């Protein structure tokens, strides 16, 4: 082999060979409401330091049953805004960060991305005192879910009119998602101003797009960054792995009451359909967890389809040789 080719082969081999050492730096939105350190799935790390709501530090377990992880440790910064996370990734201050809609549209061209299956539900939920079912249905018929998914989420996730994703229930496709402005305008006649609260600043572009869609249907919707409102835009995470359990948990979080119990697909479908009658809750999208990954992170992906972190087989280029 010529010397030049030998040198290139040697460099490529050393760059891709797993290396021990270094600290993986992760940033997330989890905040002070998180009572316990984030869970790392699988053996390999032990918690070394926990500053509630701010910082979690893990050390590699030298006696891990599956072998010692390649990185020496993991540092997780909590309560970081998505915009700050993206900036830290660009500046080399973080190795792994969450990406929101705005961050996926900006700065991420050519960036390596890890994504889970759809594990989050984006939905509108009306407050208990908003009784006008005609207006609730009008809003449901006015939202252009496909445009939100295409433009704001860069085609990430799945458009859906169901609470449970298709991969979990098998019947999500049965719930309608089509826009019907003609019907919406008929239902919206005489409607008063509707306040739309979105709480998390990352949801602002979606809330504003929903307000714009509503205007096309003759509704006046004012989107504000508040946790309350006539209707709220919420993002809920799926944790259960069975349809019946997941539906029960989502119903409780949305304030829809306890759904009828049953484990068969037919029973779960009937229960979900009953929950969504009356348009008290309006599912919009099922979204994955999306992470931006620094160039020095090798191996992976470090995120499972269920959205769990698996970092024991990751290594950092340029760490200890």
C-alpha positions in Angstrom: 0.0 0.0 0.0 1.4 3.5 -0.9 2.5 5.6 2.1 -0.3 8.2 1.4 -3.0 5.6 1.4 -1.6 3.9 4.5 -1.6 7.3 6.3 -5.2 8.0 5.3 -6.3 4.5 6.4 -4.6 4.9 9.7 -6.3 8.3 10.4 -9.7 6.9 9.4 -9.2 3.9 11.7 -8.2 6.0 14.7 -11.1 8.4 14.1 -13.7 5.6 14.1 -12.2 3.2 16.7 -14.0 3.5 20.1 -12.0 5.5 22.6 -12.2 5.7 26.4 -12.4 9.1 28.1 -14.2 12.4 28.1 -17.5 13.7 29.4 -20.6 13.7 27.3 -22.5 17.0 27.7 -26.2 16.9 27.3 -28.7 19.7 27.6 -32.5 19.4 28.1 -35.6 21.4 28.9 -36.4 19.4 32.1 -36.7 22.0 34.9 -37.0 22.4 38.7 -40.3 20.4 38.7 -38.2 17.3 38.0 -37.9 15.6 41.5 -35.3 13.0 40.5 -32.3 12.7 38.3 -33.1 11.8 34.7 -33.0 8.0 34.1 -30.3 6.5 32.0 -31.5 3.1 30.6 -29.3 0.1 31.1 -26.2 -0.5 33.2 -23.1 1.5 32.9 -23.4 4.8 34.9 -23.9 5.8 38.5 -25.2 9.2 39.7 -22.4 11.2 41.2 -24.0 14.6 41.7 -27.6 15.9 41.6 -28.5 19.6 41.8 -32.3 19.5 41.7 -33.7 21.0 38.5 -30.3 22.3 37.4 -27.6 19.6 36.9 -27.0 15.9 37.0 -23.6 14.3 36.8 -23.0 10.6 36.1 -19.8 8.5 36.3 -18.9 5.4 34.4 -19.3 2.2 36.4 -16.0 0.3 36.2 -17.9 -2.9 37.2 -20.8 -2.5 34.9 -22.2 -5.9 33.9 -22.1 -5.1 30.2 -18.6 -3.7 30.4 -17.4 -0.2 31.3 -18.9 2.6 29.1 -16.4 4.4 26.8 -17.0 7.9 28.2 -15.8 8.7 31.7 -19.0 10.5 32.6 -22.2 12.4 31.5 -23.2 15.9 32.5 -26.8 16.9 32.0 -27.8 20.5 32.2 -31.5 21.0 32.9 -33.9 23.9 32.3 -32.1 25.0 29.2 -34.2 26.9 26.6 -34.2 25.3 23.2 -32.6 28.3 21.6 -29.8 28.3 24.1 -29.2 24.6 23.6 -28.9 25.1 19.8 -26.4 27.9 20.4 -24.3 25.8 22.8 -24.2 23.0 20.3 -22.9 25.4 17.6 -20.3 26.8 19.9 -19.1 23.4 21.0 -20.4 23.8 24.6 -22.7 20.8 24.3 -22.6 17.4 22.6 -26.2 16.5 22.5 -29.2 18.9 22.7 -33.0 18.9 22.1 -34.3 20.5 18.9 -37.6 22.3 18.7 -39.4 23.5 15.5 -37.4 26.7 15.3 -34.1 25.0 15.8 -34.8 22.4 13.1 -35.5 25.2 10.6 -32.3 27.1 11.6 -28.7 26.2 11.9 -29.2 22.4 11.6 -28.4 22.0 7.9 -25.9 19.2 7.6 -26.1 18.5 11.4 -26.4 14.9 12.5 -29.7 14.3 14.2 -31.1 11.4 16.3 -34.8 10.9 16.5 -37.2 8.6 18.3 -40.5 7.2 17.2 -43.5 9.5 17.9 -43.6 9.6 21.7 -45.2 13.1 22.3 -48.7 14.3 21.6 -49.4 17.9 20.5 -53.0 18.8 21.2 -55.5 21.6 21.9 -57.6 21.2 25.1 -60.5 23.4 26.0 -61.0 24.6 29.6 -64.0 23.1 31.5 -66.0 26.3 31.3 -65.9 26.6 27.6 -69.2 25.1 26.7 -69.8 26.1 23.1 -69.4 22.7 21.3 -70.0 24.4 17.9 -67.0 26.6 18.3 -64.8 23.8 19.6 -65.7 21.8 16.4 -65.1 24.9 14.2 -61.6 25.2 15.6 -60.9 21.5 15.1 -62.0 21.8 11.4 -59.9 24.9 10.8 -56.4 23.7 11.9 -54.2 22.7 9.0 -52.2 20.0 10.6 -50.3 19.1 7.4 -49.0 22.7 7.0 -47.8 22.7 10.7 -46.0 19.4 10.3 -44.4 20.4 6.9 -43.4 23.9 7.6 -42.8 24.1 11.4 -41.6 20.6 12.1 -39.7 20.0 8.9 -41.9 16.9 8.2 -41.0 15.4 11.6 -43.7 13.4 13.3 -47.2 12.3 12.1 -50.4 14.3 11.4 -53.2 12.7 13.5 -56.6 13.3 14.9 -56.1 10.6 17.5 -54.5 10.8 21.0 -52.6 7.6 20.5 -50.1 7.2 17.6 -50.7 4.7 14.9 -47.6 2.6 16.0 -49.2 2.1 19.4 -52.9 1.7 18.7 -53.1 0.6 15.1 -56.3 2.6 14.6 -55.2 6.3 14.6 -55.8 6.6 10.8 -59.6 6.2 11.5 -59.7 9.7 13.2 -60.3 12.5 10.7 -57.7 15.3 10.1 -59.1 17.1 7.1 -59.6 20.8 7.0 -63.2 21.9 6.3 -63.4 25.7 6.3 -66.9 25.9 4.9 -68.3 23.8 7.7 -66.1 25.7 10.2 -67.4 29.1 9.1 -71.0 27.9 9.6 -70.2 26.7 13.1 -68.2 29.8 14.0 -71.0 32.3 13.4 -71.4 34.6 16.4 -68.3 33.2 18.2 -66.6 35.5 20.8 -62.9 36.0 21.1 -61.0 32.9 22.1 -57.8 33.0 24.2 -55.2 30.4 23.3 -52.5 29.8 26.0 -49.4 27.9 25.1 -47.2 28.2 28.2 -43.9 26.9 26.7 -42.3 29.5 24.4 -41.2 26.7 22.0 -44.9 26.3 21.1 -45.4 29.9 20.1 -45.0 29.4 16.3 -47.6 26.6 16.4 -50.0 28.6 18.4 -49.7 31.5 16.0 -50.3 29.3 13.0 -53.4 27.9 14.7 -54.7 31.4 15.3 -54.1 32.2 11.6 -56.0 29.1 10.5 -58.8 30.0 12.9 -59.1 33.4 11.3 -59.7 31.8 7.9 -62.7 30.0 9.5 -64.1 33.2 11.0 -62.8 32.7 14.5 -60.8 35.3 16.4 -58.1 33.6 18.5 -55.6 35.5 20.6 -52.5 33.4 21.3 -50.6 34.3 24.5 -47.8 32.7 26.5 -49.9 31.7 29.5 -50.6 28.3 31.1 -54.4 29.1 31.1 -56.9 30.2 28.4 -60.2 29.2 26.8 -58.1 26.6 25.0 -54.5 25.5 25.7 -51.9 24.1 23.3 -50.2 21.3 25.2 -47.5 18.8 24.6 -47.8 15.5 26.5 -45.3 12.6 26.6 -46.3 9.0 26.2 -44.8 6.8 28.8 -47.1 3.7 28.9 -46.4 0.9 26.4 -50.0 -0.4 26.1 -52.8 1.4 24.4 -55.3 1.1 27.3 -52.7 2.4 29.8 -51.5 5.2 27.6 -55.1 6.4 26.8 -55.9 6.4 30.5 -52.8 8.5 31.4 -53.4 11.0 28.5 -57.1 11.4 29.5 -56.1 12.2 33.1 -53.5 14.8 32.0 -56.0 16.4 29.7 -58.8 16.5 32.3 -61.1 14.3 30.2 -62.0 11.9 32.9 -61.4 8.1 33.1 -62.1 6.4 29.8 -64.0 3.1 29.6 -61.7 0.2 30.4 -60.9 -2.5 27.9 -57.7 -4.0 26.4 -58.8 -5.1 23.0 -58.2 -2.8 20.0 -62.0 -2.5 19.5 -62.5 -1.4 23.1 -59.6 1.0 23.1 -60.9 2.6 19.8 -64.4 3.0 21.3 -62.9 4.5 24.5 -60.8 7.0 22.6 -63.6 7.9 20.3 -65.8 8.6 23.3 -63.1 10.8 24.8 -62.8 12.9 21.7 -66.6 13.4 21.1 -67.5 17.0 21.8 -64.0 18.3 20.7 -63.0 19.0 24.3 -59.5 17.8 23.2 -58.2 18.2 19.6 -55.2 16.1 18.8 -52.9 17.6 16.2 -49.6 15.7 15.8 -47.6 12.9 17.2 -44.0 14.0 17.5 -40.6 12.3 18.1 -37.9 13.4 20.4 -35.3 15.0 18.2 -31.7 15.7 19.2 -28.8 17.5 17.5 -25.5 15.7 17.8 -22.0 17.3 17.9 -19.4 15.9 15.4 -17.2 14.6 18.2 -19.9 12.1 19.4 -19.4 8.7 17.8 -21.4 5.5 17.9 -25.1 5.4 18.5 -27.8 6.5 18.0 -28.0 7.1 21.7 -31.8 7.4 21.6 -34.1 4.4 21.4 -37.4 4.4 19.4 -39.1 4.8 22.8 -37.1 8.0 23.4 -34.9 6.5 26.1 -31.2 7.4 26.4 -28.6 4.7 25.8 -25.2 6.2 26.2 -23.1 3.2 27.2 -21.8 2.6 23.7 -21.1 6.2 22.7 -17.6 7.6 22.6 -16.0 11.0 22.0 -13.5 11.6 19.3 -10.4 13.3 20.6 -10.8 11.9 24.1 -8.1 10.0 25.9 -6.3 7.8 23.3 
